[in-house]
Amino acid sequence: MNRLVVLSDRRTALSMSAALGVLALAVWLASGSMAPYAISQGAMSRETYVGNIDDKHFEATYLMLRGKDRSRWEWSVVLRRTLYPLLSYPFMRAMGFAWGGFVASLLLQLGAVLAFAEFAARRFGRYAAVAAAWLLATYPGITYWAGLPYSYAIIVPACLIGGILLWQLQETAGAGRIALLSLGLGVLFLGYDLLPFFAPAAVLVLLWRRHWKGVLVSIPAMLLPTLANAAVLAWVFQVPFRNKNTSPYFAIVSAWLNPALSDRWAQYIADLPGLAVGQFFFSNFLFLPAVFVAAVLLGRIGLKLRLARAEIALFVTIAAVFLFNNLAPHYKGVQLRGPGMARLYQPLLVVMILYVPRLVQHAASRPAALRALVGLVIATAALNATIAFGPVLGNPLASYLFHRFYARYPADMMLVNLDKYGRRPLGLYHGPRELTPRAQQRLEQRQRERATQPAGREEPDEP
């Protein structure tokens, strides 16, 4: 058995171990009453953790797999996302929904980061591996989801593994291996709705290479798992694909197929530049996008490192989805346009976490440039840590960035819920605490301030 490159020398192994340790701590401190996806949204208290208001929809998938009565799960709108429930099922059966889901999520995060760092070490070098590991160890996009036993916990791991597969597609010659890599992407699409991002990017990479046979085998291989999953859900469990969660997709496609002239279109176009900038930065919590922009400028001006085909293809595809969503003719129902849905574009992480470590490795022979880039990586990791550990720190900036990532509720919602539920991770949370007079005063003040703001929607109908 080949030894992991990231563990093959003492220095790299120590750095990797420290990064994974920080990540594990960050995930634990984003659980219990401090899970950002719960406390920055509408929250509800369960026995051992504070969940999102849609908590029952996620537990329903577990109940479906356990063969429980249909009345306990058939109404859930997230049943189609089966990858995480299947992977976490043994843990949930052994440890319960909350603890089993947390352990499965933690292992997924650690495994995906280790796999990505190992890929970076083998393909680019050890500097790249260490840079990637530390940028991911404190990445708030992991801790936002990972502390809860929900299917969203697989979003970042699926993106990271998808990035590895996409990179290999730009280098692989054999049609058989292309089919296997594409099938792997297709399996990842069962975790979250990543198909619109990664599938076109994979096809673009193969078209760029003029690998026509690869295109022909890649498309059906990527679609096969989704079609099989939909068939099993429909025929075995009588679960339709279309529900409140997927209806916006149909609405947008219908709007494009049946465009109607509207005075709103001019406003959509006028809003687009500012919206694009906001979605770019807030989809990945500000600091990583900022260092990516700096890295691209350094790569173009001084270090002469261009974006790779896989990076360009994924960036172009995500930009196309952004335009498709935000320039769609007006349609009724839940809107996927506007500043509140930055989280849809979180797969931009892959472009950033590929290019920045590559540039660090590329600068290895230029000490001054390497020191500057290492400094940028350290600063970014440190700033990200203030957000990833934001709930336990009570950081108002974390509350704001979580809000900009997914703006269903006011920007101070995390702080309000921390006052209400306290700061206790999984294992230490056993229900809402009795508020201190000061906390009660802060909570009442925030509630008065929020009384004048529009209420957030509490329907579990967004993708």
C-alpha positions, 0 to 999 in steps of 0.5 A: 500500500502506498504511503500518503505523500502528506504524511511522508515527511515529519514537517508536512505530517505535523502541519496536516495533523494540526490542520485536521485537528483545527478542522475537527475542533471547528466542526464540533464548535459549530454543533449543538447550539452553535450550528450556523445553518440553524442559528443564523436562520429560524431555529428550533431546539431539540434534545441535544442540539439546535436545528434549523426550522426544516429539521424534520425534513432532513430527519425524514430521509433517515426515517424513510431509509429505516422503513418507517410509516410513510406518514412520518416522511413522505411530506419531506422535500429533500428525500431526493438527496440520498448520498449523505443519508446512505453514508450516514445511515450506519452511524445514525442506526448505531448512535441516533440521528444527532450523534450519528449524523454528526460523526458521519459529517465529521468523518466526511469533512476530514476525509475530503480535506485529507483526500484533497490535500493528498491530491494536491501533494501528488499533482502539484507539490507539498507546499500546495497541499499544506496551503490547501489544508489550512485554507480548508481547515478554517473555511466557514463554508464547511462549518456552516453546514457540518455540525448538523445531521443534514444532507447539506453536510456533504456539499463541501466534501462533494465539491472537493472530490468533484474538483479532483475528478474534474481535474483528472478529466482534463488529463485522462486519455482513455474513454473507459477511465473518463466514463468512470470519472464521470460516473463518480461525478454522477454519484456526487450529484446525489448529495446535492444539486451540483449537476448544473455546475460540474456536468457542463464543466466536465463536458467543456473540459472534454470539448476543449480537449477535442475528446469527442469520444470522451464527451459521448461516454461522459454525459450518460455516465454523469446522468445515470446515477441521478436517473437511477436515484429518481427511478428508485424513489418514484417506483419503490418509495413513490416519491416524485421529483417535483415538490416545493423544493424543486419547483423553482427550477421548473419555474425558471426553465418555463420562464425562459421558454415562455419569455414575456416582456416586462419592465422588471427585465431592465432592472434585472440587467441594471442590478447584475454587476453589483449582484455578481460582485456580491455573490462572488465574494459572499458565496465563499465568505469574503476572505477566500475570494479576496485572496483568490483575486489577489492570486490571479493578479499575481499569477498574471502579472508576476508569476505567470501561472494561468488558470487551468482548463478545469478551473476556467470551465467550472468558473464559466459554468457557474457564471452561466448558472448565475446569469440563467438565474438572475436574468430569467424573465419574471416568474412567480414563486420562490426566487433564485435571483437576488443577493439572498442566494449567494450560497447557490454559488458555493462551488466556486470554492473549487476554482479558488482552492485549486488555483491558490495552492497551485500558485503557492507551489509555483512560487516555490523557486522564488523565495520572496514571492513564496513568502508573500503568498504564504503570508496571504494564506496565513492571513486568510486562514486566520481571518476565516477562523474568526468566522468559522469559530464565529458562534463561540466567539460571538463575532458580529462579522460572522453573523453578517457573513452567514446572513449574506451567504443565505439571507432568509433572516436578519443579519443579527439572527445568529447573535439573537439565537446565541443569547437564546440558546447559549454557546454549547456544542453537541454533548453539552447542549441539553435545551435552552438555558435560563437567560441572564438579565443582560442576555434577556435585555440584549434579546429584547432589544434585538427583537424590538429592532427586528420588529420593523424588518420584514419577516423571514419565510419559514417554508422549506421550499428553497433548493 
